[in-house]
Structures are given as structure tokens and as C-alpha cells.
Amino acid sequence: MSTRRQHLGTLAANLAYSSMAASANAANPNVAYGPSTLPSSIRSRFLDNINGLKVHILEAGFETPNRPCVLFLHGFPELAYSWRKVMARLAEDGYHAVAPDQRGFGRTTGWDTRYEADLTSFSTLNMVRDALALVSALGYRVVYVVGHDAGSPIAAWCALVRPDVFRSLAMMSAPFGGPPPFPTSATPPARSGAIPSLDEQLAALPRPRKYYQRYYTTREADNDMRNCRQGLANFFRAYYHAKSAGWKQNQPFVLKGRTAEEYAKMPTYYVMDLKKNMAETAAEYMPNAAEVAANQWFTNEDVDVYANEYGRVGFQGGLQGYRRGLEPRNNAELLTFSGCTIDVPSVFISGKSDWGVYQTPGAAEAMRTRVCTNMKGFHLVEGAGHWVQQEQPEQVSRLLISFLRQN
């Protein structure tokens, strides 16, 4: 149960953001989407020839030259828009805040929209090259990188591969467990059928289940969500509610291991019922009218931005990020960095109600004790779930600014 102090803190944060965003009410003519919700301090810009892409960015704090730059990398199913609240706050504190629609998302173009696309262009290191090319085009040699959800491991790889450019790292919601290790003589051989895979173990449970990340690699996932029965607005409303602190059953804890029995303890938006798709799964979490009316961090106007953008381009570009994990070429590339650590200053921020912290058993502990050698903090924010920078923007902004000032 929330304490009075937590309630007052949340109320103050909402009032602070409402004040900051008031200038958005007159419609911001300088943005590609969200004109009624993005404050006038944020603008859109398109940059050509960014590692083969035409990249759409949102930026704040661009009026004053020579500011330190903070690069924000969003996750799935998100957009540069997901950073709108903390971008404006960091700009007020003297930073140039830049958030691109990443490859596969939003208004950024130049990527293959098909399921059959060559996944090489969506490889982890090519996503790092996207970030490097954008930094170069913006005229910076040094930036600070922040990543959320699927953007968190990309940000981590940026800091690991090019610490001379990405001078500090903030990860949100998705811990980084480090580069893959080379197999050793003690490593179990590739699956031969003798030992059931995790997918097979999940499907064999008394309540048959499947892991959402594996579902997201399937051909039907894009269409299931894009053309869902409830419509995209209701899909996003329910999906975001399910993974937020607003769904009170989100009470995450450390899983004992990578077993079907442990994974099945997570909510169905992570470990789905075997016969249901994600749209059907999300529909079960649809908030009631009173919950929607009380939600100040995710308004109907915000929902419309996501629904409209994903209605235009679909989900497949973002889903390619899940598919690259099954791509042998991608994994072979990453073995080049086996044993490497992240040595720049780093911090982890997530919502206290976020299962994303624990969905990969051992990752958070590895990040804190071995992978990040210069970790400055591990913060679980009260009153937030998976969408921490949107649910509690003032708290997240304070943590980021404190981290950046010290490092």
C-alpha cells in the first residue's frame, strides 16, 4: 500500500510535469507526431545518411550550442516519444537531449519492413553503428547514453564497444548480463533432443505456456497486434497498464533459475498461455473506465500517438530485435567481445513493480557484480512499473541528473 509520502510525491511529480507540458496545449507545430502533447521545447528533426537510414529524432535543449548531449534509446513497443517527459526536464538542466526513433520504428525510414528482411541490418552491432552515425551527424565526439527496455542492451553495447564516445551509461528496466561467453568443455552440447528446451518445458506444464520473446519471433506476431480485434488504441492501453504499477498484481521477485516452473510464476504478458496471442493476452488486462480516467501519465492522447504510429508502420521492425537473438551471425559477432566489461560510469533505474528486472535470472546480479565495473547505483522507483520514465518522470529525471553531474 502506498504511503502518504509516496502519494504526495507522485502528485507533486504529476503537477510538475503538467506545468512543464502546459505549452503543448496550443499544439506544437515542430514535431512529426504528438503535437497536442509534446511541449514547445521539443522539436522533430530528420537526418539523412545515418548508417543507411533517414532518422527522425526528437530533441530538446537544442537552442544553446556546446551543451553536453544525452542520447536516449527507446524500447518495444515504444518510440522516441517515450522519452518526452525526461527530455524536457534534462534540457531545463542544461543538456541537449536527443531521442531517435530507432531502426524499425516510427518515422525513421530506410529499413526493410518485411518479415523476410535480412536480419544483418538489425544486428546488435549495426544498431550500435546507427547510434555512432547519429552522434557523428550531430557533431559530437562524446555523449552520455540512456536506454530503456530493448534500448537498454543496445545502450550497454554502445558503452562496451565504444567507451571513448559513450562516456556514461544509464540502463532502464532491462539489466545487461554481459557479452556471451565462449563455450567450454563443460558447456552442454547444442540441443540434440535428449533434454527438452525451455519452450518445450513451458508447453508441457499443466497450464501450457510460452515465452513472449519466442512468440515475438513468429511471423504472425505483427499481424496479431497490428490488426487485433480490440483495435490498436485499446491494445496499447491494456498492454501499458498491464506492465505498469497501475496493475497492482505486479509484485516481482527474483526467480531461482531458468526453468519452466520458475518462468511460469511471471504474469501472462511475459509467459503467455500457449494458445493465446499477445493481443488476446493484453485484452485481459484492460483497465476499467475509472482506472483510465485516473491515469495521468498515459493519457488518451498519448495512446493515440502509439496507436497511430504503429498503425502506419506495424510492429515488424521492432520485432526484428527479438529475432536477432536467434541469428547465428549476430551471436558470432558478439563473441568477439566475450569477457569484456563496461568500465564507464553506469547506473540502473527501473520501477519497483517491473518484472523486467527479473525476467532473465541472474542478469541483474551479473551486471552489478561483474559486468559493470564502475556502477554508481541500482534504483527501483516507487510507484512505477516497466514504463518508469513515463510513470515517474520527475524521479527518473532527478536520478539521471544526479548521475550525470557526478560523472
N, C-alpha and C positions, 0 to 999 in steps of 0.2 A: 504494500500500500504506500502511496506517495506521502511523504511528509509535507507539512505546511511550507517548510522552507523550499522543498523541491517544487511545490506548486507555484509559489511566488516567483521562484527563479525562472520557471518555464513561462509564466505570464509576462515577466519583465522582458524575456528574450523575444516573445512574440510581439510585444508592444514596440520593442526596439526595431525589429525588422519591419513591422508595419509602418513605422515612421520613416525608415530608410527607403522603403519601396513606394512611399506615397506619390513620388514624382512619376511612377509608372502609370498612374490612373489616367493620365492625359494621352496615353498611347505613345510609345517610343517609336519614332519613325526610322530609327537607325539600326533595327535588328531584323533578322530574317524570319524569326518566329518569336512568339510571346510578346508582341508589342504592348499588350494591356497589362502585363505582369512584370516585365523587366524594367528596372528603374532607368532613368535617362543617363545615368553614369555608365551604363553598359552599352556597347555597340557591337554590331557584327562587322566582320571583315572577311574577304576571300583572298587567299594567297595561292597563286599558281605555281606549278612545277615543284611541289613538295613531295619528293620521292615518288613522282608519277601521279600525284593527286592534286586536285583543286580543293584546298582545305578551307572549311568555314570555321572561324573562331569567334567566340565572344571574348571581349576584353574590357577591363576597367582599369583606371589609373593610367591611361594612355596619353593624357594631355601633357604630362610633365616628362621630359626626356631624362634618360640616365637613372631611372628608378630600378631597383632590383626586381627581377622577373620571377614570378611563381607560375609554373606550368601545371595545370590541373588536367588529369586524365580520368575520364568517367568510366563507368562500368556498364552492365547489361541488366535490364533494358533501359538504358539511360541516354543522355545527350549532354553536350556542353552545358545546356540549360540547368542540369542538375547542380551546377556549382554557383548558380546565380546569387545565392544569399551570402556565401563566404567571399565571393569575388568582390562584391561591393564593399564589404567590410574591410578586406585587406587593402583595397585601393584607398580607403579613407586613412589607412595607417602608413601609406607611402609606398606601396608596392604596385607594380604593373602585373595585374592578374590576367592570365591568358588561359582559356579553355577551348580546345578544338573539339568538334565532332570527329571522333576517331574514324579510322578506316572502317567502312562498313556501316556507318551511322549518319543519320540526319542529312545536312546539306553538303557534306563533303562528298565529292564525286571523283570518279576515275578508277573505282574498284569494280570488280566483276560481281554482279548481283545474283548469279546462278548458283544453285547447289553444286553444280559440276565445276565450279571455279577452281583454278589451280591454287591450292592452299599455300603454296610457297609465298604468295604475296601477303598472306595473313600470318606468316610465321612470326614467332616471338621476336626474333632479331630484326625482321623487317618492320615490325611495329616500333621497335627502338629507333630504327633508321627514320621512320616517319617523324618521331619526336625530335631527333637530331636535326633533320632537314628544316623543320618548323623553327626551331631555336635559331638556326643559322639565318633563315629568311627574316626573322625578326631583328637580326643584328646583334644577338647576344652570344657571348662566349661562355658565360656561366649563368645557370638558372637553378632554382630550387624546384623539385618535382614532388607532386602530390598525386596519389592515385587512390581510387575507391573501387571496391568490388573487383571486376575483371581488370580495371585500370591499375589496381594495386600491384599485381605481379609485373605488369609492364613497367610501371614506375620503378619497381625494385630492380628489374633487369637493366633499366637505364642507368641507375646508380652503380650497379655492379660492373657493367661493361665500360661505361664512360664516366668515372668519378671526377675526371677533370672538368667535365661540363655540368653534370648534375651533382651539385655540391652538397646538397642535403636531401633527405628522403622522408616523406610522410606517407604512411600506408594506412588505409582505412578499410575495415571490415574483413579483408582477406589477408591473413598472415602469409608471409613468404618463407617457405621451408628450405629454400636454398636450391642451387643447381642440382641436377640429378647426379647420382654417383655412378661411377663405372661399376659394372658387375664384377664380382669376385668369385673365387672358387666356392665360397659359402653361399652365394646368391642362388636361390632356387631357379632351375631352368625355366625357359619360356613355357607357358602353359601347354601341356600335352593332352589335357583332358582328364588326367588322373585326379587332379584337385579342382573342384568346381570354382569358377570365377566368382567374384563378388556379385556380379549381375545374376548368375545362376543361383547363388545362395539367397539373394533377395527374392527372386521369383519363386523359390521353393518354401518360403516362410508360410506359416498357417494363414496369415493375411499377405498374399503375394504382393511384392513391392518392386519398384525400380528407381534407380538413382536419377535425379533430374538432369545431371550433367550428361549422362549417357543418352537420355531422351533427347536432349538438345542437339545431339549429333545426327539425329534421324532426318530423313527427307521430309517427313510430314510435319515436323515441329513448326516450321514457318507458317504453313497454311492453317494449322490448328489454331494458332494465335491470331494471325492476321485476319482470318475470316471466321472468327469464333461466333457462336450463336448469340452471346450476350452483347456483342459489339465491343470495339476496342476501348471506348471510354470506360465501360464497366469492367473490362478485363484489367485495365491499369488501376482503376480504383480498388478492386479487390486484391490484386497482386501486391500493390504497395501497402495496403492495410495489413495483409497477412504477415508481411515481413517487418512491420513497424512495432513500436511499443504500444500502439493502439490496440493490437490483438493481445489481450492480457495473458493468453496461454503461452506466450513466448517467454519461457524461463529456461534459458540454455545452461548447459553444464558440460564438463569435459567428458568426452567419450573414451572408453577404455581401450579401444582399438578399432582397426579397420575390418570389422566383421558385420555380417548382415544383421545380427541381433542388436548390435550397438547402433548401426545406422538407422534401424527401424524405430529408434527412440526419437528421432528428429521429426518435426512436423511434415505433413504430406507435401508441402510445397518444396521440400528438399528430397524426401524419399516418398515418391508418389505411389498410389495404388496402381498395380500393374496394368489394369485395363483402362485407366483414365489418362487423358492428355492434360497438358498444363492449363489450358483454358477451362476445362471441366473441373480441374483441381482448384484453380483460383476462385471459381464461382462459389465454392463452398465457404469462402472467407468474406463474401461481400458484406460490407458494413451496413447497418440499418440507417435510416434517414437521420436519426438523431446523431449517430456517430459521424456521418458525413458533414452535417451542419456544424458540429463541434470541432472539426478538423481544420485548424488554421494554417498548418504547414503544407497541406496539399489540397489546394482549392480546386473547384471545378475548372477554373481557367488553366491551372497547371496541368490537370488531367488532359484537357483538350490539346495542349501543346504536344504531349507524348502521343496521344491517340492520332492526331493529325500527321505528325512526322512519321510514325511507324505505319500509318495507313498509306502514306506515299511510297515509302521505300521498302517496307516489310522488315522482317526480323533476320533474314538470312545472313546479312553482312555481319551482324553481331554474333550469330550462332556459329560462324566460321571459327570464332575464338575457342569454342568448345571442341570443335572438330580437329584443330591443330594439335591437340593433346594426343590424338590417335595417329598422327602423321609421323612416320619414322624419320623423314628428313629433318623435321623440326627438332625432334628429340636428339638426333645425332648432332645437330648444330650445338645444342645446349650442353652436350657432354664436353665440349671444348672448355667449358668453364667449371668443370667438376672440381670441387674442393675450394673454389673461390668464395670469398666473404664480401659483405658490404661494409666498407670501412668509413664511409662518410657518416656524419651525424644522422640518426634516424629516430623516428617516433612512430608509434602505432596508436590509432584512435578508432574506437568503434562504439556502438551503442551497447549498453548493458543488456539489452533484450535481443541482441543479434546472434543468431545461431551460426552466422558466417564465421565467427571467431573459432568455432569448434568443429566445423563440418569436416575438416581434414585432420584426423587425430595426429597429434604430435607436432603439427606445423607451428603453432604459436610458441611452444616451448623451444623448438629448434631455432626459431627466429630470435628469441630473447637470449638464448644461452650460447649459440654457436654462430649463426649466420650473420647477424648484425653485431659487429664488434664495438660499435660506438653508439649504442642505443640509449636514448635520453629519456624515454618514457613509454609507458604502456597504459593507455587511458580507456576506461569503459564508462561512457557518458550516461548518466541517469536520464530517464525519460526519452530514450532513443533506441530504436532497433537498427535494422540494416541500413536505413537511409539517413545515417547520423548527421551528415552535413545539411540535410534538408529539415530533419526533425528538430534539431537543436543547433541552429547556425551560430548563435552567439557564443555558446560554449565551445563549439569547434573552432570558431574564429579566434577566441581567446587562447586556446591551446596552440593553434598554429602560429599566431603572432608571437607568443612567448617562446616557442621553439625556434622560430626564425631569428628573433632578436638575439637569442643566446648562441646561435650557431651560424 
